[in-house]
Amino acid sequence: MDLTAANHRIPLSDGNSIPIIGLGTYSEPKSTSKGSCKISVKAAIDVGYRHIDGAYVYRNEDEVGEAIREKIAEGRVKREDIFYCGKLWPTHFEPERVRPYLEKTLKTLQLDYVDLYIIEMPMAFKPGDEFYPRDKYGNWLYHNTNLCATWEVECHPYFTQRKLLEFCQKHDIVIVAYSPLGTSRNPLWVNVSLPPLLNDELLTSLGKKYNKTAAQVALRFNIQRGIVVIPKSFNPERIKENFQVFDFSLTEEEMKSIEALNKNVRLVDLLLWSDHPEYPFHEEY
C-alpha cells in the first residue's frame, strides 16, 4: 500500500475514500480548557491531517467546526478535502430520533454535511436529551432497540482483531480503529489490568531502530494492515509525531512479531455499563 503524507486515502466499497489516519477529538469537558480542541484541529490540518473524528456528546463540535471553517477560509483546504466523522449517541437510537440528532451535529459544526455518521457504541440508553440517564436511585436507564448498524472497532497491538480483519477484508469493509495507541487509565471504562501499550519493549525497540516513537510504530502497524487509525491528542507535538508514519515501513517479520503481542483483551471495557443487556465487550467479534 503506497501511502504518503500528501496522499493517504484508501478506497471504500461505495467509490468514496477515507484518509487512513485521523485526529480524535474526545476530551473530558470538565478538564479541557475552552479553545484547546479548536487549536488542535487547526494544528492537525496544518500538519496534513484530513480526517477529523468527533461527536456531539464530546461537547466540542463547535470548536471542531470553527477550526475547519477557518482553515477553509484561509485557503488551506477545501471542504471536500476534509473527512469528518460524527456519531449517534445511545439515547437517540430510535429511528425517529436519528435525523434530528444528526441535524444538531450539523448545526453545531456549521457545516452542510458529514462524511461518515456512525453509532457511538452498540448499547442503547433511555431515549431523550439527557446524555447519561439514571433513575432517582442512580441506576442507569437502559433501552432495548434493534441494532442494525456498524460501529467503530478497538484495535491495537494488544488487541489485533485478526478474525474481524479477515472477515472485513473478505467483504471489502474498511475497519476504523479507535484507541490505536491504547487509551487513558480511567478504571470506570478502561481495563487497567493490561500494562500501558506504549511502554511495550518490542514497540520501543522497533522505535529505536527506525528513530521513531512506540506510538508511531503502533500506528504504522495498523496502517500497513489497511486499518484506519484515529489517535487522539491535543498536544501539537504529539499531533505532528502521530502523522509522521509514512516515511518508514515495518518488515513482514516485524509485523508478525507485533501481531504476536495480541492479548485478545479489550482496553475499552466500559465496565460502568457492564450490566447492560446488550453489553458487547466480552469477546472478539
Order of alpha helices (4+ residues) and beta strands (2+ residues): beta-beta-beta-alpha-beta-alpha-beta-alpha-beta-beta-alpha-beta-alpha-alpha-beta-alpha-alpha
